[in-house]
Amino acid sequence: MARPQEFDRDAVVDKAIEVFWSKGYEATSIQDLVEATDINRGSLYNTFGDKAGLFTAAMERYSASSPSKRVIDAAEAGPPRETIENLFAEIVDHGAADAKCRGCLVTNTATEMTGRDNAVAERIRTNMQRLEDAFLQLIERGQACGEIAPWRAPRELARFLVASAQGMQVIAKVESDRHALQDIADTVLSNLD
């Protein structure tokens, strides 16, 4: 009979997120995860299968509470322009406050892993498509109520917003200057007018 888990799975995943976020997938060893999570290798393997399994759990947990998820959740009923503006304000705030210059775990994973791991690449594509579709809904709703310029092509603007949000996350990894990030956000948001 298998022994019951003697640890909080969510707490373990949260600790793993921090390791993957700081080091990246490739540079993170099983020993790094064992030390960070305070569980032994056997428990890690029994619970998550392997490093990739724990990484998948970490990505799912991170994505479930990410700023992008809030945009996706607000797509049908949230205030269109305010939702978009809030996302970019959050990117600025996080980038400026992140002394470790970690950026976004999803963006970091996209740049590190999509050329080497098809499953990760598909997960990232799906996440970005969901964000694009949410932006599209917000833009169309915003255009219908006069909050967003009606002459902008909605799908093209949605793609621009996704690319801009991802680009800002990359810039925040090397430049945590609030003014620089705010300049970018202001320029991006001016495209809603």
C-alpha positions in Angstrom: 0.0 0.0 0.0 1.3 3.4 -1.0 2.2 5.9 1.8 -0.1 9.0 1.8 1.5 12.3 0.8 3.0 14.1 3.7 3.3 17.5 2.1 1.1 20.2 0.6 1.2 19.6 -3.2 0.3 23.3 -4.0 3.2 24.5 -1.7 5.6 22.2 -3.5 4.4 23.5 -6.9 4.7 27.1 -5.7 8.3 26.5 -4.6 9.1 24.8 -7.9 7.7 27.8 -9.8 10.2 30.0 -8.0 13.1 27.7 -9.1 12.0 27.4 -12.7 11.3 31.1 -12.9 14.7 32.0 -11.5 16.8 29.4 -13.4 14.8 28.3 -16.4 13.8 24.7 -17.2 17.1 23.5 -18.6 19.3 24.9 -15.8 17.0 23.5 -13.1 18.2 20.2 -11.8 16.2 17.6 -9.8 18.5 18.4 -6.9 17.5 22.1 -7.1 13.9 21.1 -6.9 14.5 18.6 -4.0 16.3 21.4 -2.1 13.7 24.1 -2.8 10.6 21.9 -2.1 11.9 20.1 0.9 10.6 16.7 -0.4 12.8 13.8 -1.3 13.4 12.5 -4.9 11.1 9.5 -4.4 8.2 11.7 -3.4 8.9 14.1 -6.2 8.9 11.3 -8.8 5.9 9.5 -7.2 3.8 12.7 -7.3 4.9 14.4 -10.5 6.6 11.6 -12.5 9.7 13.6 -13.4 11.1 17.1 -13.8 8.8 17.7 -16.8 5.8 16.6 -14.9 6.6 19.1 -12.1 7.3 21.8 -14.7 3.9 21.1 -16.2 2.2 21.5 -12.8 4.2 24.7 -12.2 3.2 26.2 -15.6 -0.5 25.3 -15.0 -0.5 26.9 -11.5 1.4 30.0 -12.7 -0.9 30.5 -15.7 -4.0 30.1 -13.5 -3.2 33.3 -11.6 -1.4 35.3 -14.3 -2.4 38.7 -15.5 -3.2 37.1 -18.9 -5.7 34.8 -17.2 -7.5 37.9 -15.7 -7.8 39.3 -19.3 -9.1 36.0 -20.5 -11.6 35.9 -17.7 -12.8 39.4 -18.4 -13.1 39.0 -22.2 -16.9 38.5 -22.2 -18.0 40.9 -19.5 -15.2 43.0 -18.2 -14.8 46.7 -19.1 -12.9 46.5 -22.4 -10.4 49.3 -22.4 -9.9 49.3 -18.6 -9.1 45.5 -18.8 -6.5 46.1 -21.5 -5.0 49.1 -19.7 -4.8 47.2 -16.4 -2.8 44.4 -18.0 -0.2 46.8 -19.3 -0.1 48.7 -16.0 0.5 45.4 -14.2 3.3 44.5 -16.6 4.9 47.9 -15.9 4.4 47.5 -12.1 5.8 44.0 -12.0 8.7 44.7 -14.3 9.7 47.8 -12.3 9.4 46.0 -9.0 11.2 42.8 -9.9 14.7 43.3 -8.5 15.6 39.8 -9.9 14.5 40.8 -13.4 12.8 37.4 -13.9 10.2 38.6 -16.4 7.2 36.3 -17.0 7.6 32.5 -16.6 5.4 31.9 -19.7 7.4 34.3 -21.8 10.7 32.9 -20.5 9.6 29.4 -21.3 8.5 30.5 -24.8 12.0 31.8 -25.5 13.8 28.9 -23.8 11.8 25.8 -24.8 9.5 26.2 -27.8 12.2 25.1 -30.3 13.1 22.0 -28.3 9.9 20.7 -26.8 6.8 20.2 -28.9 4.5 19.8 -25.9 5.7 23.0 -24.3 5.5 24.8 -27.6 1.9 23.7 -28.0 1.0 24.9 -24.5 2.6 28.3 -25.2 0.8 28.6 -28.5 -2.5 27.7 -26.8 -1.9 30.3 -24.1 -1.1 33.0 -26.5 -4.0 32.2 -28.7 -6.4 32.4 -25.7 -4.9 35.8 -24.9 -5.3 37.0 -28.5 -8.9 35.8 -28.6 -9.6 37.6 -25.3 -8.1 40.8 -26.6 -10.2 40.4 -29.8 -13.4 40.1 -27.8 -12.4 43.1 -25.7 -11.5 45.2 -28.7 -14.7 44.3 -30.5 -16.8 45.1 -27.4 -14.7 48.3 -26.9 -15.3 49.4 -30.5 -19.0 48.7 -30.2 -19.3 51.0 -27.1 -16.9 53.7 -28.4 -14.0 53.0 -26.0 -11.6 51.8 -28.7 -11.1 53.3 -32.2 -13.5 51.7 -34.6 -11.1 52.0 -37.6 -8.6 49.6 -36.1 -8.7 46.1 -37.4 -9.7 44.0 -34.3 -7.6 40.9 -35.0 -4.5 42.8 -36.0 -4.8 45.0 -32.9 -5.3 41.9 -30.7 -2.1 40.4 -32.2 -0.2 43.6 -31.7 -1.3 43.7 -28.0 -0.1 40.1 -27.5 3.2 40.8 -29.1 3.6 44.1 -27.2 2.8 42.4 -23.8 5.3 39.6 -24.5 7.9 42.1 -25.7 7.5 44.2 -22.6 8.1 41.0 -20.5 11.4 40.4 -22.3 12.5 44.0 -21.9 11.7 43.9 -18.2 14.2 41.0 -17.9 17.0 43.4 -18.8 15.6 46.8 -18.0 13.5 47.3 -14.9 13.3 51.1 -15.4 9.6 52.1 -14.7 9.8 55.1 -17.0 11.0 53.1 -20.0 8.4 50.4 -19.4 5.7 53.1 -19.0 6.8 54.8 -22.2 6.3 51.5 -24.1 2.9 50.8 -22.4 1.7 54.4 -23.3 2.7 53.9 -26.9 1.0 50.5 -27.1 -2.2 51.9 -25.5 -2.3 54.9 -27.8 -3.1 52.4 -30.6 -6.6 52.0 -28.9 -7.4 55.6 -29.9 
